[in-house]
Amino acid sequence: MKTSRVSSTDAKAPQSVNVLLAYDNPRTCAAMLKILDRVSTRLRDKKLFNVNAFKFGLLERMDPFKRTAASPDSVELAMVGFSDGSIPDAGLLRWLDHWAKSHAGKVAGLGLLPMGPRTGASVRRVVRALQKIAARHRLGFIYEPETGFNVLEERGTATA
């Protein structure tokens, strides 16, 4: 006799991740979007990410408390991407701190994706700041220097 079991995860509709993408220039934004597309392609789920992308300066003028998901149990991720010479400044870090405060206790996280070979020294300062923000508001933090994401720009394309 055959029996089939339905796991509890199969019973639910697939959940997507709401990604707030903060970037410094269009090239960085395009590279980050390509990375997210590659992840969703590899996972065979083209609707995995709902992305809203904003340039640093524009994002800093927005109200971080209004940048929350419609559903309280939505998965939220704020990703910061920057290339050589355009490190996130105190204004963006302050904005991210307010965003993190509004997401405290939810399924949310902060991520960092530096791009380019000369972002090393500036990355350490930003990593420490974002780690502190994530820890203070009990959020996850995504940054792995060993992934090679810190040298992504190669002939204008992103590789993961």
C-alpha positions as a Markdown table, in Angstrom:
| # | Residue | x | y | z |
|---|---|---|---|---|
| 1 | Met | 0.0 | 0.0 | 0.0 |
| 2 | Lys | 1.4 | 3.4 | -1.0 |
| 3 | Thr | 0.9 | 6.4 | 1.2 |
| 4 | Ser | 1.7 | 10.0 | 0.3 |
| 5 | Arg | 2.5 | 12.6 | 2.8 |
| 6 | Val | 2.2 | 16.3 | 2.3 |
| 7 | Ser | 4.7 | 18.3 | 4.2 |
| 8 | Ser | 3.5 | 21.5 | 5.9 |
| 9 | Thr | 5.7 | 23.6 | 3.6 |
| 10 | Asp | 4.0 | 22.1 | 0.6 |
| 11 | Ala | 0.6 | 23.2 | 1.9 |
| 12 | Lys | 1.5 | 26.8 | 1.9 |
| 13 | Ala | 2.0 | 29.1 | -1.1 |
| 14 | Pro | 5.6 | 29.7 | -1.9 |
| 15 | Gln | 6.9 | 32.7 | 0.1 |
| 16 | Ser | 8.9 | 35.4 | -1.6 |
| 17 | Val | 11.5 | 37.7 | -0.2 |
| 18 | Asn | 10.9 | 41.4 | -0.3 |
| 19 | Val | 14.3 | 43.0 | -1.2 |
| 20 | Leu | 15.0 | 46.6 | -0.7 |
| 21 | Leu | 18.1 | 47.2 | -2.8 |
| 22 | Ala | 20.2 | 50.3 | -2.0 |
| 23 | Tyr | 22.8 | 51.1 | -4.6 |
| 24 | Asp | 25.3 | 53.8 | -5.6 |
| 25 | Asn | 25.2 | 53.7 | -9.4 |
| 26 | Pro | 23.3 | 52.0 | -12.2 |
| 27 | Arg | 26.1 | 49.5 | -12.9 |
| 28 | Thr | 26.1 | 48.3 | -9.3 |
| 29 | Cys | 22.3 | 48.0 | -9.4 |
| 30 | Ala | 22.3 | 46.0 | -12.6 |
| 31 | Ala | 25.0 | 43.6 | -11.2 |
| 32 | Met | 23.0 | 43.1 | -8.0 |
| 33 | Leu | 19.8 | 42.4 | -10.0 |
| 34 | Lys | 21.7 | 39.8 | -12.1 |
| 35 | Ile | 22.9 | 38.1 | -9.0 |
| 36 | Leu | 19.4 | 37.9 | -7.6 |
| 37 | Asp | 18.1 | 36.6 | -10.9 |
| 38 | Arg | 20.8 | 33.9 | -11.0 |
| 39 | Val | 19.9 | 32.8 | -7.4 |
| 40 | Ser | 16.2 | 32.6 | -8.3 |
| 41 | Thr | 17.0 | 30.7 | -11.6 |
| 42 | Arg | 19.2 | 28.2 | -9.7 |
| 43 | Leu | 16.4 | 27.7 | -7.2 |
| 44 | Arg | 13.9 | 27.4 | -10.1 |
| 45 | Asp | 11.7 | 30.1 | -8.6 |
| 46 | Lys | 11.4 | 33.2 | -10.7 |
| 47 | Lys | 9.1 | 34.8 | -8.1 |
| 48 | Leu | 11.4 | 34.3 | -5.2 |
| 49 | Phe | 12.4 | 38.0 | -5.0 |
| 50 | Asn | 10.3 | 41.1 | -5.0 |
| 51 | Val | 12.8 | 43.9 | -5.6 |
| 52 | Asn | 12.5 | 47.6 | -5.0 |
| 53 | Ala | 15.8 | 49.4 | -5.9 |
| 54 | Phe | 16.7 | 52.9 | -4.8 |
| 55 | Lys | 19.8 | 55.0 | -5.2 |
| 56 | Phe | 21.5 | 56.0 | -1.9 |
| 57 | Gly | 20.5 | 59.6 | -2.1 |
| 58 | Leu | 16.9 | 59.0 | -2.9 |
| 59 | Leu | 16.5 | 56.3 | -0.3 |
| 60 | Glu | 17.9 | 58.6 | 2.4 |
| 61 | Arg | 15.1 | 61.1 | 1.7 |
| 62 | Met | 12.4 | 58.4 | 2.1 |
| 63 | Asp | 10.6 | 57.5 | 5.4 |
| 64 | Pro | 12.2 | 54.2 | 6.5 |
| 65 | Phe | 9.1 | 53.4 | 8.6 |
| 66 | Lys | 6.9 | 53.4 | 5.5 |
| 67 | Arg | 9.2 | 50.9 | 3.7 |
| 68 | Thr | 7.7 | 47.8 | 5.4 |
| 69 | Ala | 5.9 | 44.8 | 3.9 |
| 70 | Ala | 2.1 | 44.7 | 3.6 |
| 71 | Ser | 2.1 | 41.4 | 5.5 |
| 72 | Pro | 3.6 | 41.2 | 9.0 |
| 73 | Asp | 5.0 | 37.7 | 8.3 |
| 74 | Ser | 6.7 | 38.7 | 5.1 |
| 75 | Val | 10.4 | 38.1 | 4.7 |
| 76 | Glu | 12.3 | 41.4 | 4.3 |
| 77 | Leu | 15.9 | 42.0 | 3.2 |
| 78 | Ala | 17.7 | 45.3 | 2.8 |
| 79 | Met | 20.7 | 44.8 | 0.6 |
| 80 | Val | 23.4 | 47.5 | 0.2 |
| 81 | Gly | 25.6 | 47.4 | -2.9 |
| 82 | Phe | 28.4 | 49.8 | -3.7 |
| 83 | Ser | 31.4 | 50.0 | -5.9 |
| 84 | Asp | 34.9 | 51.6 | -5.7 |
| 85 | Gly | 34.9 | 55.1 | -4.3 |
| 86 | Ser | 31.2 | 55.3 | -3.2 |
| 87 | Ile | 31.0 | 54.0 | 0.3 |
| 88 | Pro | 27.6 | 54.3 | 2.1 |
| 89 | Asp | 27.8 | 57.4 | 4.3 |
| 90 | Ala | 26.4 | 58.1 | 7.8 |
| 91 | Gly | 23.1 | 59.3 | 6.3 |
| 92 | Leu | 22.4 | 55.9 | 4.7 |
| 93 | Leu | 23.6 | 54.0 | 7.7 |
| 94 | Arg | 21.2 | 56.1 | 9.9 |
| 95 | Trp | 18.4 | 55.3 | 7.4 |
| 96 | Leu | 19.2 | 51.6 | 7.6 |
| 97 | Asp | 19.2 | 51.8 | 11.4 |
| 98 | His | 15.6 | 53.2 | 11.3 |
| 99 | Trp | 14.6 | 50.6 | 8.8 |
| 100 | Ala | 16.0 | 47.8 | 11.0 |
| 101 | Lys | 14.2 | 49.3 | 14.0 |
| 102 | Ser | 10.9 | 49.1 | 12.2 |
| 103 | His | 11.6 | 45.4 | 11.3 |
| 104 | Ala | 12.9 | 44.3 | 14.8 |
| 105 | Gly | 11.4 | 41.0 | 15.8 |
| 106 | Lys | 10.3 | 40.1 | 12.2 |
| 107 | Val | 11.8 | 37.8 | 9.7 |
| 108 | Ala | 14.2 | 40.3 | 8.2 |
| 109 | Gly | 17.9 | 40.9 | 7.6 |
| 110 | Leu | 20.5 | 43.3 | 6.3 |
| 111 | Gly | 23.0 | 42.4 | 3.6 |
| 112 | Leu | 26.1 | 43.9 | 2.1 |
| 113 | Leu | 27.5 | 43.4 | -1.4 |
| 114 | Pro | 30.6 | 45.4 | -2.1 |
| 115 | Met | 31.7 | 45.3 | -5.8 |
| 116 | Gly | 35.1 | 46.0 | -7.2 |
| 117 | Pro | 38.6 | 45.2 | -6.3 |
| 118 | Arg | 39.3 | 48.5 | -4.4 |
| 119 | Thr | 36.4 | 48.4 | -1.8 |
| 120 | Gly | 38.4 | 46.4 | 0.8 |
| 121 | Ala | 39.3 | 49.1 | 3.4 |
| 122 | Ser | 35.9 | 50.8 | 3.2 |
| 123 | Val | 34.0 | 47.5 | 3.5 |
| 124 | Arg | 35.4 | 46.8 | 7.0 |
| 125 | Arg | 33.8 | 50.0 | 8.4 |
| 126 | Val | 30.5 | 49.4 | 6.7 |
| 127 | Val | 30.5 | 45.7 | 7.8 |
| 128 | Arg | 31.0 | 46.7 | 11.4 |
| 129 | Ala | 28.3 | 49.3 | 11.3 |
| 130 | Leu | 25.7 | 47.0 | 9.6 |
| 131 | Gln | 26.6 | 44.1 | 12.0 |
| 132 | Lys | 25.9 | 46.4 | 15.0 |
| 133 | Ile | 22.6 | 47.6 | 13.5 |
| 134 | Ala | 21.5 | 44.0 | 12.8 |
| 135 | Ala | 22.5 | 42.8 | 16.2 |
| 136 | Arg | 20.8 | 45.8 | 18.0 |
| 137 | His | 17.5 | 45.1 | 16.2 |
| 138 | Arg | 17.8 | 41.2 | 16.2 |
| 139 | Leu | 18.0 | 40.9 | 12.4 |
| 140 | Gly | 20.1 | 38.6 | 10.3 |
| 141 | Phe | 23.2 | 39.8 | 8.6 |
| 142 | Ile | 24.4 | 38.6 | 5.2 |
| 143 | Tyr | 28.0 | 39.2 | 4.2 |
| 144 | Glu | 30.6 | 36.6 | 3.4 |
| 145 | Pro | 34.0 | 37.9 | 2.2 |
| 146 | Glu | 35.0 | 34.4 | 1.0 |
| 147 | Thr | 32.2 | 34.3 | -1.7 |
| 148 | Gly | 34.1 | 36.5 | -4.1 |
| 149 | Phe | 31.3 | 39.0 | -4.3 |
| 150 | Asn | 33.7 | 41.8 | -3.4 |
| 151 | Val | 35.2 | 41.6 | -6.9 |
| 152 | Leu | 32.2 | 41.1 | -9.1 |
| 153 | Glu | 32.7 | 43.6 | -11.9 |
| 154 | Glu | 34.3 | 41.9 | -14.8 |
| 155 | Arg | 33.9 | 43.3 | -18.2 |
| 156 | Gly | 30.6 | 44.9 | -17.1 |
| 157 | Thr | 28.9 | 41.6 | -16.0 |
| 158 | Ala | 28.2 | 40.1 | -12.7 |
| 159 | Thr | 29.4 | 36.6 | -11.8 |
| 160 | Ala | 28.5 | 34.7 | -8.8 |
